Amino acid sequence: IRVDKLIQQTISEGKKVLPTEEVFELYDTYGFPDDLTRIIAEEKGLTIDEAGFEQALNEQKQRSKADSAQKVYDWVTLEEKPENFVGYDKIESETYITRYRKVENKDGEFYQVVLSESPFYPEGGGQIGDKGVLENATESFEVLETKKENGLIISLINGLPKDAGAVFYAKVNAADRKNSQANHSVTHLLHEALRNVLGTHVEQKGSFVGPDYLRFDFSHFSKMTDEELKLVEDKVNAKIKESIALQEFRSIPIQEALDRGAMALFGEKYGDNVRMIQFGTSMELCGGTHVKNTSEIGHFKIVSESSAAAGIRRIEAISGDKSAEYFKSLEKQINELSQLLKSKDIVKSIEKLIEENTSLKSEVEAFKKEKAKGEIGDWKNAYEQKGDKQLLVKKTSLDAGSVKDIVFQLKREIPTSVTIILSDADGQPMITVGVSDDLASSYQAGAIVKDLAKEIQGGGGGNPGFATAGGKNLDGLENAYQKALEL
C-alpha cells in the first residue's frame, strides 16, 4: 500500500522523518488515518513531522472553510403544509414550492426549495441525493442536489421562479436514479455474501452509493484473497440471476424487524418504526431507494479491494449499466491486443513475449557486466594521489547495480582509496561513494555523499565504507563532480 512505499522511499534516502506533504496526502486524499501512519512509521524507526502535519491540517481546514463558506438567508414560507416524499413510488410528480431561501457561495446565487410533494431522494444512508429538473410551461430549473435538514427535504435549484407559487413538475434524473438504486440494492447482497464467505464478524462500517459506482467498508482482519473475492462476486451475481422480488416493509416495529433477522447498522439511530428492505434472505433496515427485482441490477463486478483503516476493508464495485460498459471496454482492449499481437490466442502470445523479454533481460544484464568489467580496468588506472588518499571521481551512465558492484570491488582492491561515481542512468542523478577499510577512521562515505547530494537536490545514506544518494536535479551532477574533485 501507499504508506509502505513511502516508508521504503524514506529509508532508502537515509531519512528518519516521513515527508509531511506525502503523510498529509495519505490522510487527506486517501483517508489513511494519521495515527496509523505514526504507528507503522515507529515500527520502522521513523517519525512524522508533527508540527508540519498540524500546519498542513490547519491550512486544509482554512481552504475547506473558504470553499464551503456560504451565506444562507432566512426561509420565505409560501404555505404552511406538511411536505410529502413520494420518491419510493415515482420519479415524477406535480408539486409546488412551500418555502424557499437564497444561498450565496463561491459558485454564485442559488435557491433551496421545499416541495409539497417531492420525488427527490435526499442524501442519506450512503446514497447520494437525487438530481433532476423542476419545471412548468414557462420556466425550468436544474435540481443540483437534494439533502435533508431538520426533517425537511431540501432541493437546490439554479434560480428563483418568477412565480414561486406556480405549479411545477418535479422530475428525477431517471438514469442516475436507476443506477444508484441498483448500486444500493447490490450493497445489501454484497453485505450478505461477505458474511457468508468471511464470517458473521463482518459488519458494514460505511458506504457510498452513487450512479457510477459503490463503495462498501466492512470489518475484517485481513486482505481478501482472489478466491474469496471471486466467491463473493459469484454469490451476488447468483442472487441477481435468481430475479428476487423486493419486499419492502415501509413502516414496521423495529423489534419485529430485528426478530425477523434484519441487519441494523451499529451506531445508527432508529425510531420505533423502521423501513425494512428484503431480497430473499437479505434483510436490512434501510431508507434508500432500491430496484423492484434483483434482475434489474444486471451484473455485479468488484473493481478493487483495499484497506480503509486498521481492521476495516473497502470494496469498490460497479453494477448495471456501468458494469456493462466495463465489460465492453475489456472486450475492446482484448480485440486491440489481439490485433497488436496478430493472434487470437492472447494468453499464449503474451507468455511468449514474457519469455522473450526474460531472455533479452538476461542478455542485457550480461552486456552490462561485460561493460562494467571494461570500466573497472580503466578506473583502476585513473586514481590520483591526493594527500593521504587515492581519489577517483568518475562520471558514467552505468546503472546503479553495476556501479555498486564496481565500487565494492575497487574499495577492496585499491588501498587508501576514496571512490566517487556520479551516474545519470535513465535520466536520474545518482552519487555512489566507497571508502577503503584502511581509511575508515579518516573518511566517512555517508558524510561525503550527504554533502555532494545537496547539488542534485537529493539525499541518501549508507555506512562508513559505502553510501549512495539519489536526487531530482540532473543538471547538478556537474557541480557535484567539481566539488568531489576538491575532496
N, C-alpha and C positions, 0 to 999 in steps of 0.2 A: 504493500500500500504506500501512499504518498509519504507518510511520516517516516517509514523505513528508508525510503530513497533519500529523504532529506538528512536523516541521521548518518547514513553511509557517506553521503557527499561531504557533510561537515567533518566527519572523522578523516576522510581521505585528504581534506585540505588542512588537516592538523589543527583544527579549531576546537574550542571547548564550549562555545556558545552557539546555539542554533540561531540562524539569521532571523531577525524579528519579522521582516516582510513575509517570509515563507511560513513562519509559525502562525502569523495572523491570517494569512490566506487559507491555511488549513482550517482555522476556526471560522472565519467569516464566509468563505466561498463554499467550502466542502462540509461545514458543520461538524468538524472534528473537535471535540472538547479540549480546551487548553490544558486542563488539569491532567488529562490522559497523555497529552504530549509531554508534560513535565515528568510524569512517572516513567514513560518509555525512555525519555532522554536521560533521566537519572540512572536508569539501569545500565546505560552505556557510558556513564561518567560525564555526561553533558548537562548543560543548564540552558534555560531560556532567559533572554534579557527582559526581566520583569518590568522595569521602568519603560523600556521601549514598547513592550506589548501593551501596557496600560495606556501609553500615549496614543498608540495606533487605535486602541479601542475607543478612547475618548474622541479622537478625530473622526472615527466612523460614526459615532453617536451624533456628533455635530452635523455631519453630512446627511445622515438619515433624518435628523430633525429638520434640516433645511429643506430636504426633498419632500418630506411629508407635511411640512408646515402648511396649514390651510386655514382660511377664515370661514367659519360656519355661522351663518345668520340664523335668526330665530325662525321657527316654523310659522308659516301662514296657513291657518286652518280654513278650509273651504266648507267642510261638513263634518260634524261630529258623528261618525258612524263606524262601527267595527269593521276592520278590514278582513277580507277572506282570501286565504290561499287555496287556489284550485289546481295548482301545478301537478298534483298526483294524477289528476284525471284528464287534463287537457293542456295544450301548449298555446292556445289562443283563447282570448276572452274579451268580451265587450266590458269596458270599465270606464271609470272616471277618477280624477285626482281628488283625494280627500284632504291632502295637505302637501305643502312643498316648502323647501327652503333653499336659499342660494348658498353655493360653496365656491370659494375662490382659492386656487392654489397656483403653483408654478406653471401649470399647463393651461390655465385660463379660467373661465367662468362656467360653472355647471349648476345643475339643479338636482336635488334629491327629491323624489316624489314617493308618496304612499298612495297606492291604488285601492279603490273599493273592492276590486276583485283582481288578484294577481296570479298569473300562471308562472311567474318568475321564481325559480327556487333560489332562496338566499344561501350564501356561502355557509357551510356548516358540515360537521361530521367528516371533514376531509375533502368534501366535494366543493368545487368552486361554484360561485353563483352564476345564474343564467345571464346571458346577454340576448339582445333582440331588438325589437323596434316598438315604439308607441306612436300610433298614427291615426289620422282620420282623413276625411276627404280633402282637407285644406293644409294639413301640416304633418310632418313626420320627424320623429326624433329617435336617435340611436340610444338604446339602453346599453350602457357601458359596463355596468356591474350591478349586482344585487346582493345586499347584505341584510343582516337582522340587527336591530338595535332597540333595546327595551321592548321587545315583543312586536316591534313594527318591521314589516318587510319593506325595505327602502331600495329603490332603484335609482341609479344615477343616470341622468339624461343630459344631452349636449345642448340644452337650450330651454327657454320657458315658453310654453304655448301662449299665443296671443289671447286665446280664450281658455284659461286654465280650467274652467268649469264645463268645458265641452265633453262630449262622449268620445272615447278613443277605443282603438282596438290594440290590445297588448299581444304581441306575437314573439314567442321564444324562438331563438335560433335553433331550428329543428335538427340540423346536422350535428351541432355541438351537443345538444341535449341527448340525442341518440347515442353518441359516442361516450359521453360522460356517464350515462346510466348503465351502459354496457360495462364500462370500467368499474363502476361502483358495485354492480352485481357480481362481477368476477372477483372482486376483493373478498366477498363473502365465501365464494367457492374456494378461493386460494387459502383463506384462513383455515377452513375445514381440512383441506388437503394437507397443509403444513402440519396440523395437529395429528393427522392420521399417519403421516410419514415420519415426522421427527419426534412426536410425543406430545402429551397433553400439557407439558410445561410451556408450550408455545402460546403466547398471548399477543394480541395486537398492541403495539406501542405508539402507533401513529400512522397516518396515511395521507396521501394526496391523490385526489381523483379529478382529472380533467378530461377534456375531449381527446387529447393527443396521447396520453399515457397515464399509467397509475404507478404510485409508489407505495410500498407496504412495509412498514417497520415492525419487527416482531422479536420477542425474546428468544434467544438461542445462544448456546455457548461456543459454537464453532462454525467455521465456514462450511457451507453446504457442498457436498460432493456433486460431481456431474451426474452421477446416478440418482442422487436424491432430487436434484433439480428436474431431471427428466421424469421421474416418477410423479412428482408434484404436478408438473405440466400435463402429463398424461391423465392424471386423475381429474384435473379441472376440465380438460377437453372432453373427457368421457361424460362428465355432468352436462356439458354444453350439448353434446350429441344426444343425450337422453331426452332433450326437449322437456325439461321440468318446468311446469307452470308455476308462476309466482303465487304464493299465498300471502296476502297482506292482511295483517290484523291491525287496523288503523288505531284503535284505542282498546287496549287490553290491560287489565290489572297487572302490575309489574310482577307480583308474586306468581300469578298464573303463568306468565310468560317464562319466568325462571324455572318453574316446576315442569314446564314442557321441555326444557333443555336449552332455552335461548341463551346465547352468549351476551354478557354485559361487559362493556369495556371498563377496565379498572380505572378509578379516578373520575369517571364520567358521572354527572349528576342526572338523576332521572326523577320524574314525577310519579304520582301514584298510578297513573295510567300511561302506557307507553305504546309505541308503534313497533310491531314485530314483523320482520321480513323472513319468509321461509321459502327455501328452494329444496324440497325433499328433506334430507336430514340436516341441512344447513339452516340454523335459526339464529338470528341476531336482532338485538334491539337497535333500530336504525331509523333516522328521519330523512334519509336521502331518497333520490329517485332511482327507479330500477326498471329493468326490462320486464315484460309480461311473461316471457318464456325464455329459458336459458338458450334456446336455439337462436335467439336474436343476437347473441354475443358473437356468433360466427366462429371465432377461433381465438385461442389464448396463447401468447408467446412470451416467455421470460427473456428479457433482454440482458439483465445483469443481476448479480447477487454480490453484495459487498457489506462491509462493516459500517454501521451508522454511529455506533458508540460502543463502549465496553458492554458486552453481553447482549447487544442488540444488532441484528442483521437487517439488511434492507434489500428488498427485491423491487426492481423496476420492470414493468411489463407493458404490453400492448394487447389490444383486442379489437374485434370488429373490423372496421374499415382500415385502421392503421395496421392491423396485423396483415390484412390482405395486401396493403401497399408494401409492407416489409418483405413478404414472400415474392411479390412481383420484382422488387429491387434485387433480391437474391437471384431470381431467375435471370434477370438481365445481366448481372455480374457473371453468372455461370456461363451464359452464352458468349459474353465478351471474352472470358478466359478461354473458352473452347476455341474461339476464332484466333486468339493470340497464340495459343499452343498448337493450333491446327490439329486438334484431336478431340474426339467426343469423350474419350476416357481421361477426364481431367486429373483424377487422383493418380493414375499411372504416370501421366506426363509430369506432374509435379514431383512425384517420387524420383523420376529420372533426373529432373532439374536439380533436386536436392543432392542427389548422388554426384552429379557433375560438379555442382557448386562445392561440395565437400572435397572432391578431387582437386579442383582448382585452388581451393584454400590451402591444401597441403603443398601444392606446387609453389604458391606464393610464399608460404612460410619457409620452404626450402630455399627459395630465392633470397628471402630476407636474411636467412642465416649465412648464405654464401656472401652476400653483400656486407654483412656485419664482419665476417672473417677478414674481408679485404680492408675494411676500415680499421680493424684492430692493428694490423701491421703498420699502416700509415700513421696511426695515432701514437703508437709506441715510440716512434722516432720523432714525434713532434713536441715532446715535453721540453720545457725550458727551465733552467735552474734560476729560481728567484728567492734569494735569501736562504732560508732553512728548508726549502721545499722545491720539488719539481712540479711545475704547474702546466696543465694542459687545459686550454679553453678552445672549444670547437663548436661550430655550427653544423647542423645536419638536418636531413629530412627523414631519418630513420624513425620507425615507430617506437613508442615508449618501451615496449617489451625488449626490443633489440638493444636500445640504449642502456637499459637496466643491466642486461647480461654483459654488455661490453664494459660498463663502468665497474661492475663487480670483479670482472677478470683483471682489469687494469689496476685496480686498487690493491689486488692481491699480488700482482706480478711486478708492479713498479714501486720500489721503496720510497719513503718520504715524499709521497705524491698527493697532490690535490687535483682531482679531475672534474672539470665543469663542462657539461654538454648542454647546448641550447638547441632545441629541436622545434620544427614547425610542421610536424606531420599532421595531415588532414586539416591544415589551417589553424591548428590550436597550438599556442605557445606553451612549451614545457621546458623546465630547467631541472637538470639532474646533477647532483654533486656527490662525489665519492672521495673519501679521505682514507689513506692507508693507515693500518693499525698503529704503525710506529709514530704517527703524528696525532694520535687521538687526544693527547694532552694539550696540544697546541692549537688545533683547528677543529671546529665542530661543523659537520656538514649541514645540520639543521639551521644553525645560525647563519651560515653563508647563503643557503637557499632562501631563507626568510628575507634577508636583505636584498638579494637580487630580484625576488618575486615582486617587490614593490614596483619595479619598472614595467612589469606586464600586468599590473593590477590584479594580482593573484595571491595565493597563499598555499602553503603546504607544510610538510614536516617529514620526520623520519627519526633516525638515530644519529649518534655522533659520527658514524662511519658512512652513512648513506642517507640521502634525503632527496625528495622531489617536490616540485611545485608546478601547478598549472595556473593559467591566467586568462584574462579576457582581451588583453591588448597585444596583438601580434606585432604591431609596429614597435613595441617597447623592447623586443628582443635585442635590437641593435644597441640600445642603451645598456641593457643588462650585460651584453657581450663586452662593451668597452669598460664597464665597471668591474667585470670579472678579471680583465687583464691587469687591473691595478692591484689585485689581491696580493 
